[in-house]
Structures are given as structure tokens and as C-alpha cells.
């Protein structure tokens, strides 16, 4: 036996009218449903006798960042840097590398073969941590580690030809990451931004460590 169909009208917060139809979970006369819908005449605006319509809600903001915090340059550099680091890490991880691997490879490309102790000093890294990074690179053929012929206790690290080719490819890949991050800027704006960032970086960078002060007699 069919259950009755319950119908009526309701109003949302803006005052707009819409139909409400309740149907039981058992077989129901569909004609009753259609009649209920047909007899409902939704209108735009508040129902008769209602007060003024509530003001329209503003559209949701396009960003969740507080406008006030965007006035802080330190925050902007942090937020942009975090996004850039995430994209850079993704490119490196796709090659089985991390940021420290790139840093060591780039330094070797810039200054040539170096002892492990010198690399650790220049990068302000713990010698043990530096050793792990070098071992990772040596394992995949990006660097060679040889004993210093002048002092067999010391290990000299140099980029292999494979490492040089890998670094060139990686550098090109990172350049495409720059394009993604700086997409809103034209060429002139990018050059200006790069110059400003280099000035700030030079201001904040600590004085370079003296490699000659690396512990003498170290075996690495």
C-alpha cells in the first residue's frame, strides 16, 4: 500500500523559495510527486510578509593568507622559498638526489677537486654528514674519491664525467622550475628580482670559513 507523499515549500537564508517533497522508501505513486512539484511556484526574493532579504554573502577569498601578513617581506620570502624548495626537492627526488647532493656537486664544479675536510668546512657541514653525501654520490658514479698522493691519509673528491653531464642536465631541469615559480614576471623583472635576492643573500651570508683551518692530519 502506498504511503502519502508530503510536500510543501521552504525558504533559504536569502529568502528564495524552493519545493520540499518527502517520499517514503516503499513504492509510491509517482503522479503524486509530479503534482506536488507542479503545484509549487518558487519565487525569487523573500516570502510574503517577510522582512528585508539578508545581504548577499561576499565571495570566498582567493587565498587563505591574511592580507596583513603579506605586508611582511620576511614572510613573503619564507612562503616563496618554501614553495620553491618543495618544487626543487621534487625534481631532485625524481633523480634519487637531495639538496645536499646538488650543493656538493655544484661546489665541485665551481672550485674543482677538494678534500672532504675542505668541502665540509666550506659548506659548514658536519664531517660525518658530508661523508654520507659524498658516499651517496660515489655509489651512483657522480664523484670519485681518491687518496691525496701528497698525503695518503686525505681523500680528494672530484666530479666524474658522468657527474658533470648529470649536473648540466639537472641545472637545465632546475631552470624550468624557475620558469614555473616566476611565471608572473617578465624577463626584466626576473633579472631585477635575481639581483635584489643576491644582494640580500650576500648581506645575510656568514663570512666564508678558511679551508686552511681545517684540522691538519685529518684522514678525510
C-alpha positions as CSV (number, residue, x, y, z in Angstrom):
1,X,0.0,0.0,0.0
2,X,1.3,3.4,-1.0
3,X,2.4,5.9,1.7
4,X,1.2,9.5,1.3
5,X,3.5,12.0,-0.4
6,X,4.4,15.0,1.8
7,X,5.1,18.3,0.0
8,X,5.5,21.9,0.8
9,X,7.7,25.0,0.3
10,X,10.6,26.3,2.3
11,X,12.9,29.4,2.2
12,X,16.7,29.5,2.3
13,X,18.6,32.2,4.2
14,X,18.4,34.6,1.2
15,X,14.6,34.3,1.1
16,X,14.4,32.2,-2.0
17,X,11.6,29.7,-2.2
18,X,12.1,26.1,-3.1
19,X,10.0,22.9,-3.1
20,X,10.2,20.2,-0.4
21,X,8.9,16.8,-1.3
22,X,9.2,13.8,1.1
23,X,8.7,10.3,-0.3
24,X,8.6,7.1,1.6
25,X,11.0,4.3,0.8
26,X,8.3,2.0,-0.4
27,X,6.7,2.1,-3.9
28,X,4.9,5.4,-4.3
29,X,2.5,6.9,-6.8
30,X,4.9,9.0,-8.9
31,X,1.9,11.1,-10.2
32,X,1.5,12.5,-6.7
33,X,5.2,13.5,-6.7
34,X,4.8,15.3,-10.0
35,X,1.6,17.0,-8.9
36,X,3.3,18.2,-5.8
37,X,6.1,19.7,-7.8
38,X,3.8,21.2,-10.3
39,X,1.7,23.0,-7.6
40,X,4.8,24.6,-6.1
41,X,5.6,28.1,-7.5
42,X,9.1,29.1,-6.3
43,X,9.7,32.9,-6.3
44,X,12.8,35.0,-6.2
45,X,13.0,37.1,-3.1
46,X,11.6,36.8,0.5
47,X,8.3,35.2,1.2
48,X,5.2,37.4,1.6
49,X,5.3,39.3,4.9
50,X,9.0,38.6,5.5
51,X,11.4,41.3,6.4
52,X,14.2,42.6,4.1
53,X,16.3,40.0,2.5
54,X,19.6,39.2,4.2
55,X,22.6,40.8,2.4
56,X,24.4,38.7,-0.1
57,X,27.4,36.9,1.3
58,X,30.7,38.1,-0.1
59,X,32.5,35.7,-2.5
60,X,35.1,33.5,-0.7
61,X,38.6,34.9,-0.8
62,X,41.0,33.5,-3.4
63,X,43.7,33.0,-0.8
64,X,43.7,31.9,2.8
65,X,46.7,34.1,3.6
66,X,45.9,37.1,5.8
67,X,46.3,40.4,3.9
68,X,48.3,41.9,6.7
69,X,51.0,39.2,6.7
70,X,51.5,39.9,3.0
71,X,52.9,43.3,4.1
72,X,55.9,41.5,5.7
73,X,58.8,40.9,3.4
74,X,60.3,38.3,5.7
75,X,57.0,36.3,5.5
76,X,56.9,36.6,1.7
77,X,60.5,35.4,1.3
78,X,59.7,32.4,3.6
79,X,56.5,31.5,1.8
80,X,58.0,31.8,-1.7
81,X,61.2,30.0,-0.6
82,X,59.1,27.1,0.9
83,X,57.3,26.7,-2.4
84,X,60.5,26.9,-4.4
85,X,62.2,24.4,-2.1
86,X,59.3,21.9,-2.5
87,X,59.5,22.1,-6.3
88,X,63.2,21.8,-6.3
89,X,63.1,18.8,-4.0
90,X,60.6,17.1,-6.3
91,X,62.9,17.5,-9.3
92,X,65.9,16.1,-7.2
93,X,63.9,13.2,-5.8
94,X,63.0,12.2,-9.3
95,X,66.7,11.6,-9.9
96,X,67.3,10.0,-6.5
97,X,69.1,13.1,-5.1
98,X,68.6,15.6,-2.3
99,X,69.5,19.2,-2.0
100,X,72.9,18.5,-0.3
101,X,73.8,16.3,-3.2
102,X,73.2,19.2,-5.6
103,X,75.2,21.5,-3.3
104,X,78.2,19.3,-3.2
105,X,78.2,18.6,-7.0
106,X,77.8,22.3,-7.8
107,X,80.7,23.3,-5.4
108,X,83.0,20.7,-7.0
109,X,82.1,22.0,-10.5
110,X,82.9,25.6,-9.4
111,X,86.2,25.0,-7.5
112,X,87.4,21.7,-8.7
113,X,88.5,18.6,-6.7
114,X,88.6,19.1,-3.0
115,X,89.4,17.2,0.2
116,X,86.4,16.0,2.2
117,X,87.5,18.2,5.1
118,X,87.6,21.3,2.9
119,X,84.2,20.5,1.5
120,X,82.8,20.1,5.0
121,X,84.3,23.4,6.1
122,X,83.2,25.4,3.1
123,X,79.6,24.0,3.4
124,X,79.6,24.3,7.2
125,X,78.6,20.7,7.4
126,X,79.4,18.0,9.9
127,X,82.2,15.9,8.5
128,X,80.2,12.7,9.1
129,X,77.2,14.1,7.2
130,X,79.4,15.3,4.4
131,X,80.9,11.9,4.2
132,X,77.4,10.3,3.7
133,X,76.6,12.7,0.9
134,X,79.8,12.0,-0.9
135,X,79.4,8.3,-0.4
136,X,75.9,8.5,-2.0
137,X,77.3,10.4,-5.0
138,X,80.2,7.9,-5.4
139,X,77.8,5.0,-5.3
140,X,76.0,6.2,-8.4
141,X,79.1,7.3,-10.2
142,X,78.7,11.1,-9.8
143,X,82.0,11.6,-8.0
144,X,85.3,9.8,-7.4
145,X,87.2,9.6,-4.1
146,X,91.0,9.2,-4.4
147,X,93.8,9.3,-1.9
148,X,95.8,12.5,-2.0
149,X,99.2,11.5,-3.5
150,X,100.9,14.1,-1.2
151,X,99.2,12.7,1.9
152,X,97.6,9.3,1.7
153,X,95.6,10.0,4.8
154,X,93.5,12.5,2.9
155,X,90.7,11.8,0.4
156,X,90.2,14.1,-2.6
157,X,86.7,14.3,-4.1
158,X,86.1,15.2,-7.8
159,X,83.2,15.1,-10.2
160,X,83.3,12.3,-12.7
161,X,82.4,13.0,-16.4
162,X,79.1,11.3,-15.6
163,X,78.6,13.7,-12.7
164,X,79.4,16.7,-14.9
165,X,76.8,15.6,-17.5
166,X,74.2,14.9,-14.8
167,X,74.8,18.3,-13.3
168,X,74.3,20.0,-16.6
169,X,71.0,18.2,-17.1
170,X,69.9,18.9,-13.6
171,X,70.7,22.6,-13.9
172,X,68.5,22.8,-17.0
173,X,65.7,21.0,-15.2
174,X,66.0,23.4,-12.3
175,X,65.8,26.3,-14.8
176,X,62.4,25.1,-15.8
177,X,61.4,25.1,-12.1
178,X,62.4,28.8,-12.1
179,X,60.1,29.4,-15.0
180,X,57.2,27.8,-13.1
181,X,57.8,29.9,-10.0
182,X,58.5,33.2,-11.7
183,X,55.7,32.8,-14.4
184,X,54.0,36.1,-13.4
185,X,57.3,38.1,-14.1
186,X,58.7,39.1,-17.4
187,X,62.4,38.8,-18.3
188,X,63.4,42.3,-16.9
189,X,61.5,41.7,-13.7
190,X,63.2,38.3,-13.2
191,X,66.6,39.9,-13.6
192,X,65.8,42.6,-11.2
193,X,64.5,40.2,-8.6
194,X,67.6,38.0,-9.0
195,X,69.9,40.9,-8.4
196,X,68.0,42.0,-5.3
197,X,67.9,38.5,-3.9
198,X,71.7,38.2,-4.5
199,X,72.3,41.4,-2.6
200,X,70.1,40.2,0.4
201,X,71.8,36.8,0.3
202,X,75.3,38.4,0.4
203,X,74.2,40.6,3.3
204,X,73.0,37.5,5.3
205,X,75.6,35.0,4.3
206,X,78.3,34.4,7.0
207,X,81.9,35.1,6.3
208,X,83.4,32.1,4.4
209,X,85.3,29.7,6.5
210,X,89.0,29.4,6.0
211,X,89.7,26.0,4.5
212,X,93.3,26.2,5.7
213,X,92.0,26.0,9.2
214,X,90.6,22.5,8.6
215,X,92.1,20.2,11.2
216,X,95.6,19.2,10.0
217,X,96.3,15.5,9.8
218,X,92.7,14.5,9.2
219,X,92.3,11.3,7.3
220,X,89.5,12.6,5.1
